[in-house]
Amino acid sequence: MATDDKEQAVVSPEPPIPYSIFTSRQKSLIVTTVAIAATFSGLSANIYFPAIPEIVTDLSVTPELINLTVTSYLILQGLSPSVWGSVADVHGRRVTYICTFLILLGACVGLAETKHYYQLVILRCMQSTGSASTIAVGAGVVGDIADRAERGGYIGIYQAGSLAPLALGPILGGAFAETLGWRAIFWFLAIYSGAFLAVLVIFLPETLRSMVGNGSIPPKGLSNSVLSYLQRRRHSTSESVTHETLPPSKKTAVDFLAPLRMIVGMEVTYIIVFMSVYYTAWQILITTMSTLFKQVYGLSELQIGLTFIANGVGCIIGTLTTGKFLDFDYRRIKKSYTGSLETFPLEQARLRTLWLWSGLECASVLIFGWTLDERVHMSVPIISTFMLGWCATSIIGIVTTFMVDCFPHQAASATAAMNLVRCLMAAGGTAAVLPIVNGIGVGWTFTLIVGVMLASLILLWIQMQYGSKRRLQREQMEKDSEG
């Protein structure tokens, strides 16, 4: 009897409710799917660059006017995620994806039939509206299914896929422009986006935590993928694992101003502006590459496309390695930290390696400018774009992970806030760079850019010193309101 009493006294603890019911393999498949979706943002932008000289000739306009189509694309690339990211944080990831891909498909078909410059500008804006939002929505999906300890690695995988077009896009653009003509670029994008939309509708599950919790609550309507619907029809509801169910978080109304409040709230303002300066320098260099390489080295469209490979490879390596290191560094700092979870030094754990990447990016930009100015062999500026791609995407990956950590329930809006500032800043930079180059030369133009980059390091210091105070205040206010 005593033994029976002891056995009855032992109570098995309830297994902890997982952050997400998706297995590691399922998470990898979901992240891969949204990474492919994100390729449309980079591909729509970068496949265009090698064709700029041909478009200038075909539409009888100046390179400065064609650069304005890049500027307009970047403006909408910054503005549209602020709208679609807010929608995705309330009405779901799948519905937002479907709407944006329909817009992208229509814009690509229109661009393939473009005959006039004004049509090119308008339809490029529409194309940006459809493609750019995939970045913010995809980051939201990663935030839905991955907790802080593993988030850096998944964001690395996600960004590696989203940045692959930086290597592949210019090659395709140059090949199409030189063989089938620049309009074939947009026919290719139309076919690609239409095919992927079908895949997305069938396979991608809804992950928004205010709708499906940790993935254990069945969604309805368009939020329910065809595959999920068939799987649930196949299995009886009695087979569900109730102890793994996590109720959905509180659902709120669509807040289109959420990204703007994040930008001006001074909690993450400094790091957003810092990252935007370095992103702008990268975009200025990439946008002007085709024009400058043609002027300095007399390359064809296909050859220009090949010069972008180094930058793209650097981007992919940067995102894959930086994400894994972020997870390792986070776990190491967390293991040695003895304070409360609420006061964990998130800024130090996530942002401290930015000092290294920012220094390397400054050096890469400076080398690129002066080697072109002095007409050094093209291998030198091409190698500098490899390092630039590695550094720039590492900086973006680190800041993106930090933003999702700060706003896990508004991850799409947080990413949209980043996109808004960096794309608007890059739009201004790309519009101004060629007139400045014509005025003071390539070398001094990029020296001026590096000067601004170095000055912006003060923003990183301020964020690491004072950002945690604002973040802790906001988190406490949110807990009080929920309580």
C-alpha positions as CSV (number, residue, x, y, z in Angstrom):
1,M,0.0,0.0,0.0
2,A,2.8,2.4,0.8
3,T,4.2,1.8,-2.7
4,D,0.9,2.6,-4.2
5,D,0.6,5.8,-2.2
6,K,4.1,6.9,-3.4
7,E,3.1,6.2,-7.0
8,Q,-0.1,8.2,-6.6
9,A,1.9,11.1,-5.1
10,V,4.1,11.3,-8.2
11,V,2.4,13.6,-10.6
12,S,3.8,13.8,-14.1
13,P,4.3,17.4,-15.1
14,E,2.3,18.8,-18.0
15,P,4.5,19.1,-21.1
16,P,5.2,22.7,-21.9
17,I,3.1,24.3,-24.7
18,P,5.5,24.7,-27.7
19,Y,5.9,28.1,-29.3
20,S,4.9,26.4,-32.6
21,I,3.5,22.9,-33.3
22,F,5.4,22.8,-36.6
23,T,8.4,20.4,-36.6
24,S,11.9,21.6,-37.6
25,R,11.4,20.1,-41.0
26,Q,8.0,21.8,-41.5
27,K,9.5,25.1,-40.3
28,S,12.3,24.8,-42.8
29,L,9.8,24.1,-45.6
30,I,7.6,27.1,-44.6
31,V,10.7,29.4,-44.4
32,T,11.9,28.1,-47.8
33,T,8.5,28.9,-49.3
34,V,8.4,32.4,-48.0
35,A,12.0,32.9,-49.0
36,I,11.0,31.9,-52.6
37,A,8.1,34.4,-52.3
38,A,10.6,37.1,-51.3
39,T,12.8,36.5,-54.3
40,F,10.2,38.5,-56.3
41,S,11.2,41.7,-54.6
42,G,14.9,41.4,-55.4
43,L,14.4,39.8,-58.7
44,S,12.0,42.5,-60.0
45,A,14.5,45.1,-59.0
46,N,17.8,43.6,-60.0
47,I,16.9,41.8,-63.2
48,Y,16.2,45.3,-64.6
49,F,19.6,46.8,-64.1
50,P,21.6,45.2,-67.0
51,A,18.8,46.2,-69.4
52,I,18.9,49.9,-68.5
53,P,21.2,50.9,-71.4
54,E,18.9,49.1,-73.9
55,I,15.8,50.6,-72.4
56,V,17.4,54.1,-72.7
57,T,17.9,53.5,-76.5
58,D,14.5,51.8,-77.1
59,L,12.4,54.5,-75.4
60,S,14.7,57.4,-76.5
61,V,15.3,58.7,-73.0
62,T,18.3,59.6,-70.9
63,P,20.0,57.4,-68.3
64,E,18.9,59.9,-65.6
65,L,15.2,59.4,-66.6
66,I,15.5,55.6,-66.5
67,N,17.2,55.9,-63.0
68,L,14.0,57.7,-61.9
69,T,12.1,54.5,-62.6
70,V,14.5,52.9,-60.1
71,T,13.7,55.7,-57.7
72,S,10.0,55.3,-58.1
73,Y,10.3,51.6,-57.6
74,L,12.2,52.2,-54.3
75,I,9.7,54.7,-53.1
76,L,6.8,52.2,-53.5
77,Q,9.1,49.5,-52.1
78,G,9.2,51.5,-49.0
79,L,5.6,52.6,-48.8
80,S,3.6,49.5,-49.8
81,P,4.9,47.2,-47.0
82,S,3.6,49.7,-44.5
83,V,0.1,49.0,-45.8
84,W,0.4,45.3,-46.5
85,G,2.4,44.5,-43.4
86,S,-0.3,46.0,-41.2
87,V,-2.9,44.0,-43.1
88,A,-0.8,40.8,-42.7
89,D,-0.6,41.3,-39.0
90,V,-4.4,41.3,-38.7
91,H,-6.0,39.4,-41.6
92,G,-3.3,36.8,-42.1
93,R,-0.2,36.1,-44.2
94,R,-1.9,34.0,-46.9
95,V,-4.6,36.5,-47.8
96,T,-1.9,39.3,-48.1
97,Y,0.3,37.1,-50.2
98,I,-2.5,36.3,-52.6
99,C,-3.5,40.0,-53.0
100,T,0.1,41.2,-53.6
101,F,0.9,38.4,-56.1
102,L,-2.2,39.2,-58.2
103,I,-1.0,42.9,-58.4
104,L,2.5,41.7,-59.3
105,L,1.2,39.4,-62.0
106,G,-0.9,42.2,-63.6
107,A,2.0,44.7,-63.5
108,C,4.5,42.3,-65.1
109,V,2.1,41.6,-68.0
110,G,1.6,45.4,-68.5
111,L,5.4,46.0,-68.4
112,A,5.9,43.4,-71.1
113,E,3.6,45.4,-73.4
114,T,5.1,48.9,-72.5
115,K,5.6,51.3,-75.4
116,H,6.1,54.6,-73.6
117,Y,8.2,55.9,-70.7
118,Y,5.3,57.1,-68.6
119,Q,3.8,53.5,-68.8
120,L,7.2,52.2,-67.6
121,V,7.1,54.5,-64.5
122,I,3.5,53.7,-63.5
123,L,3.8,50.0,-64.0
124,R,7.1,49.7,-62.2
125,C,5.4,51.4,-59.2
126,M,2.6,48.8,-59.4
127,Q,5.2,46.0,-59.7
128,S,7.0,47.3,-56.6
129,T,3.6,47.5,-54.7
130,G,3.1,43.8,-55.4
131,S,6.6,42.4,-55.0
132,A,8.1,44.5,-52.2
133,S,5.5,43.5,-49.6
134,T,6.7,39.9,-49.7
135,I,9.7,40.9,-47.6
136,A,7.7,42.2,-44.7
137,V,5.1,39.4,-44.8
138,G,7.8,36.7,-44.9
139,A,9.6,38.2,-41.9
140,G,6.2,38.0,-40.1
141,V,5.9,34.3,-40.9
142,V,9.4,33.6,-39.5
143,G,8.4,35.5,-36.3
144,D,5.2,33.4,-36.1
145,I,6.9,30.0,-36.1
146,A,10.4,30.6,-34.5
147,D,11.3,31.8,-31.0
148,R,14.3,34.1,-30.2
149,A,16.8,31.3,-29.7
150,E,16.3,29.9,-33.3
151,R,15.1,33.0,-35.1
152,G,18.4,34.3,-36.3
153,G,19.1,31.0,-38.2
154,Y,15.7,31.0,-39.9
155,I,15.9,34.6,-40.8
156,G,19.3,33.8,-42.3
157,I,17.7,31.1,-44.5
158,Y,14.9,33.4,-45.4
159,Q,17.1,36.2,-46.4
160,A,19.5,34.0,-48.3
161,G,16.6,33.0,-50.5
162,S,15.3,36.5,-50.8
163,L,18.7,37.8,-51.8
164,A,19.6,35.1,-54.3
165,P,18.2,37.3,-57.1
166,L,21.1,39.6,-56.5
167,A,23.3,37.0,-58.1
168,L,20.9,35.4,-60.5
169,G,18.7,38.4,-61.5
170,P,21.3,40.5,-63.4
171,I,22.5,37.4,-65.3
172,L,19.0,36.7,-66.5
173,G,18.3,40.4,-67.2
174,G,21.5,40.7,-69.3
175,A,20.8,37.4,-71.2
176,F,17.2,38.4,-71.9
177,A,18.1,42.0,-72.9
178,E,20.8,40.8,-75.3
179,T,18.9,37.9,-76.9
180,L,15.1,38.3,-76.7
181,G,14.9,42.0,-75.7
182,W,14.2,43.7,-72.4
183,R,10.4,43.0,-72.6
184,A,11.2,39.3,-72.2
185,I,12.3,40.1,-68.7
186,F,8.8,41.0,-67.7
187,W,7.2,38.0,-69.5
188,F,9.5,35.8,-67.5
189,L,8.4,37.5,-64.2
190,A,4.8,37.1,-65.2
191,I,5.1,33.4,-65.7
192,Y,7.2,32.9,-62.6
193,S,4.8,34.9,-60.4
194,G,1.7,33.1,-61.7
195,A,3.2,29.6,-61.2
196,F,4.3,30.5,-57.7
197,L,0.9,31.9,-56.8
198,A,-0.6,28.5,-57.5
199,V,2.0,26.8,-55.3
200,L,1.4,29.3,-52.5
201,V,-2.4,28.8,-52.5
202,I,-2.0,25.0,-52.4
203,F,0.8,24.5,-49.8
204,L,1.6,27.5,-47.5
205,P,-0.2,27.3,-44.2
206,E,-1.5,30.3,-42.2
207,T,0.8,31.2,-39.4
208,L,-0.5,34.4,-37.9
209,R,-0.7,33.8,-34.2
210,S,-3.8,35.9,-33.6
211,M,-5.6,33.5,-36.0
212,V,-4.1,30.0,-35.4
213,G,-2.2,30.3,-32.1
214,N,0.9,28.1,-32.4
215,G,-0.5,26.5,-35.5
216,S,-2.9,24.2,-33.7
217,I,-6.1,26.1,-34.5
218,P,-7.6,25.5,-38.0
219,P,-8.0,28.7,-40.1
220,K,-11.0,29.3,-42.3
221,G,-11.6,30.6,-45.9
222,L,-8.7,31.7,-47.9
223,S,-6.5,31.4,-44.9
224,N,-6.8,27.7,-45.1
225,S,-4.4,26.1,-47.6
226,V,-5.7,23.4,-49.9
227,L,-3.1,20.9,-48.4
228,S,-4.1,21.8,-44.8
229,Y,-7.8,21.4,-45.6
230,L,-7.2,17.9,-47.2
231,Q,-5.1,16.8,-44.2
232,R,-7.7,17.8,-41.7
233,R,-10.4,16.1,-43.7
234,R,-8.3,12.9,-43.6
235,H,-7.8,13.0,-39.8
236,S,-10.5,12.8,-37.2
237,T,-10.8,15.6,-34.7
238,S,-10.4,13.1,-31.9
239,E,-6.8,12.6,-32.9
240,S,-5.9,16.2,-32.1
241,V,-3.2,16.8,-29.4
242,T,-5.0,19.0,-27.1
243,H,-2.1,19.6,-24.7
244,E,-0.1,21.3,-27.5
245,T,-2.9,23.8,-28.3
246,L,-2.0,27.4,-27.7
247,P,-4.8,29.9,-27.9
248,P,-4.5,32.8,-30.4
249,S,-3.2,36.1,-29.3
250,K,-5.5,39.0,-29.0
251,K,-6.7,40.2,-32.4
252,T,-6.6,43.9,-33.1
253,A,-7.8,46.2,-35.9
254,V,-5.6,47.0,-38.9
255,D,-3.2,49.7,-37.8
256,F,-1.6,51.4,-40.9
257,L,0.2,53.8,-38.6
258,A,2.0,51.1,-36.6
259,P,5.2,51.2,-38.8
260,L,5.3,55.0,-38.5
261,R,5.0,54.9,-34.8
262,M,7.9,52.5,-34.6
263,I,10.0,54.8,-36.7
264,V,9.3,57.9,-34.6
265,G,9.0,56.2,-31.2
266,M,12.7,56.5,-30.5
267,E,12.9,52.8,-29.4
268,V,14.3,51.5,-32.6
269,T,14.6,54.8,-34.5
270,Y,18.4,55.1,-34.4
271,I,19.1,51.6,-35.6
272,I,16.6,51.9,-38.4
273,V,18.2,55.1,-39.7
274,F,21.7,53.6,-39.3
275,M,20.8,50.5,-41.3
276,S,19.1,52.7,-43.9
277,V,22.3,54.7,-44.5
278,Y,24.2,51.5,-45.2
279,Y,21.5,50.1,-47.3
280,T,21.4,53.3,-49.4
281,A,25.1,53.2,-50.0
282,W,24.7,49.6,-51.3
283,Q,21.7,50.5,-53.5
284,I,23.5,53.5,-55.0
285,L,26.5,51.4,-55.9
286,I,24.4,48.5,-57.4
287,T,22.1,50.9,-59.3
288,T,25.0,52.8,-60.9
289,M,27.1,49.7,-61.7
290,S,25.6,49.0,-65.1
291,T,26.0,52.6,-66.3
292,L,29.5,53.1,-64.9
293,F,30.8,49.7,-66.1
294,K,29.5,50.4,-69.6
295,Q,31.1,53.9,-69.6
296,V,34.5,52.8,-68.1
297,Y,34.9,49.3,-69.6
298,G,32.6,49.3,-72.6
299,L,30.8,46.0,-71.5
300,S,27.7,44.5,-73.2
301,E,24.4,43.9,-71.4
302,L,25.3,40.2,-70.8
303,Q,28.7,41.1,-69.6
304,I,27.3,43.7,-67.2
305,G,24.9,41.1,-65.9
306,L,27.8,38.8,-65.1
307,T,29.5,41.5,-63.0
308,F,26.7,41.3,-60.5
309,I,27.4,37.7,-59.6
310,A,30.0,38.6,-57.0
311,N,27.7,40.9,-55.1
312,G,24.9,38.2,-55.1
313,V,27.2,35.5,-53.9
314,G,28.4,37.8,-51.1
315,C,24.8,38.4,-50.1
316,I,24.0,34.7,-49.9
317,I,27.1,33.9,-47.9
318,G,26.5,36.8,-45.6
319,T,22.9,35.9,-44.7
320,L,23.6,32.2,-44.1
321,T,26.7,32.7,-41.9
322,T,25.4,35.7,-40.0
323,G,22.1,34.1,-39.1
324,K,23.8,31.0,-37.6
325,F,26.3,33.2,-35.7
326,L,23.5,35.3,-34.3
327,D,21.8,32.2,-32.8
328,F,25.1,31.0,-31.4
329,D,26.0,34.4,-29.9
330,Y,22.5,34.8,-28.4
331,R,22.5,31.4,-26.7
332,R,26.0,32.1,-25.4
333,I,25.1,35.5,-23.9
334,K,21.9,34.1,-22.5
335,K,23.6,31.2,-20.8
336,S,26.1,33.5,-19.0
337,Y,23.4,36.0,-18.1
338,T,22.2,35.8,-14.5
339,G,19.6,38.6,-14.4
340,S,15.9,38.5,-15.1
341,L,14.5,37.6,-18.5
342,E,12.8,41.1,-18.8
343,T,16.2,42.9,-18.5
344,F,18.1,40.7,-20.9
345,P,20.6,42.9,-22.9
346,L,19.0,42.2,-26.2
347,E,20.7,45.2,-27.9
348,Q,24.2,43.9,-26.9
349,A,23.3,40.3,-27.9
350,R,22.1,41.2,-31.4
351,L,23.8,44.4,-32.5
352,R,27.4,44.3,-31.3
353,T,28.9,42.8,-34.4
354,L,27.5,45.7,-36.5
355,W,30.8,47.6,-35.8
356,L,32.7,45.0,-37.8
357,W,30.3,44.8,-40.7
358,S,30.0,48.6,-41.0
359,G,33.7,49.1,-41.1
360,L,34.1,46.5,-43.9
361,E,31.3,48.0,-45.9
362,C,32.8,51.5,-45.7
363,A,36.1,50.1,-47.1
364,S,34.3,48.2,-49.9
365,V,32.4,51.3,-51.1
366,L,35.6,53.4,-51.0
367,I,37.6,50.8,-53.0
368,F,34.8,50.5,-55.6
369,G,34.7,54.3,-56.2
370,W,38.3,55.0,-56.5
371,T,39.2,51.9,-58.6
372,L,36.5,52.9,-61.1
373,D,37.7,56.5,-61.0
374,E,41.3,55.4,-61.8
375,R,40.1,52.8,-64.3
376,V,41.8,49.9,-62.5
377,H,41.2,46.4,-63.9
378,M,37.5,45.5,-63.4
379,S,38.3,42.6,-61.2
380,V,39.1,44.9,-58.3
381,P,35.7,46.8,-58.2
382,I,33.9,43.4,-58.8
383,I,35.7,41.9,-55.8
384,S,34.7,44.9,-53.7
385,T,31.1,44.3,-54.6
386,F,31.4,40.8,-53.2
387,M,32.5,42.2,-49.8
388,L,29.9,44.9,-50.0
389,G,27.1,42.3,-50.6
390,W,28.4,40.2,-47.6
391,C,28.5,43.2,-45.3
392,A,25.3,44.9,-46.4
393,T,23.2,41.8,-46.0
394,S,24.8,40.9,-42.7
395,I,23.8,44.4,-41.4
396,I,20.2,44.0,-42.8
397,G,19.9,40.4,-41.3
398,I,21.1,41.5,-37.9
399,V,18.8,44.5,-37.7
400,T,15.8,42.5,-39.1
401,T,16.3,39.8,-36.4
402,F,16.5,42.5,-33.7
403,M,13.3,44.2,-35.0
404,V,11.4,40.9,-34.9
405,D,12.7,40.2,-31.4
406,C,11.4,43.6,-30.3
407,F,8.0,43.3,-31.9
408,P,7.3,39.6,-32.2
409,H,3.5,40.2,-32.5
410,Q,3.9,42.9,-35.2
411,A,6.8,41.4,-37.1
412,A,5.4,42.3,-40.5
413,S,4.8,45.9,-39.4
414,A,8.3,46.1,-37.9
415,T,9.9,45.0,-41.1
416,A,7.7,47.4,-43.0
417,A,9.0,50.2,-40.8
418,M,12.6,49.3,-41.8
419,N,11.6,49.1,-45.5
420,L,9.9,52.5,-45.4
421,V,13.0,54.4,-44.2
422,R,15.6,52.5,-46.1
423,C,13.7,52.5,-49.4
424,L,12.8,56.2,-49.3
425,M,16.4,57.1,-48.4
426,A,17.7,54.8,-51.2
427,A,15.3,56.4,-53.6
428,G,16.7,59.8,-52.9
429,G,20.3,58.5,-53.1
430,T,19.8,56.7,-56.5
431,A,18.1,59.8,-58.0
432,A,20.9,62.1,-56.9
433,V,24.0,59.9,-57.5
434,L,24.6,60.3,-61.3
435,P,24.3,64.1,-61.3
436,I,26.8,64.1,-58.4
437,V,29.1,61.7,-60.3
438,N,29.0,64.0,-63.3
439,G,29.9,67.0,-61.1
440,I,32.7,65.8,-58.9
441,G,33.7,62.4,-60.3
442,V,33.2,58.7,-59.2
443,G,35.9,58.6,-56.6
444,W,34.9,61.7,-54.7
445,T,31.2,60.8,-54.9
446,F,31.7,57.5,-53.1
447,T,34.1,59.2,-50.7
448,L,31.3,61.5,-49.8
449,I,29.0,58.5,-49.3
450,V,31.5,56.8,-47.0
451,G,31.7,60.0,-44.9
452,V,28.0,59.9,-44.3
453,M,28.3,56.2,-43.4
454,L,31.0,56.9,-40.8
455,A,29.0,59.7,-39.3
456,S,26.0,57.4,-38.9
457,L,28.0,55.1,-36.5
458,I,26.9,57.5,-33.7
459,L,23.4,56.2,-34.2
460,L,24.5,52.7,-33.5
461,W,26.2,53.8,-30.3
462,I,23.1,55.6,-29.2
463,Q,20.9,52.6,-29.9
464,M,23.1,50.2,-27.9
465,Q,23.4,52.6,-25.0
466,Y,19.8,53.9,-24.6
467,G,17.5,51.7,-26.7
468,S,16.8,49.1,-24.0
469,K,15.2,51.7,-21.7
470,R,12.5,52.6,-24.3
471,R,12.0,48.9,-25.1
472,L,11.5,47.9,-21.5
473,Q,9.1,50.7,-20.9
474,R,7.0,49.7,-23.9
475,E,7.0,46.0,-23.0
476,Q,5.8,46.9,-19.5
477,M,3.0,49.1,-20.8
478,E,1.9,46.2,-23.0
479,K,1.8,43.8,-20.1
480,D,-0.1,46.3,-18.0
481,S,-2.7,46.8,-20.7
482,E,-3.1,43.0,-21.2
483,G,-3.4,42.5,-17.5
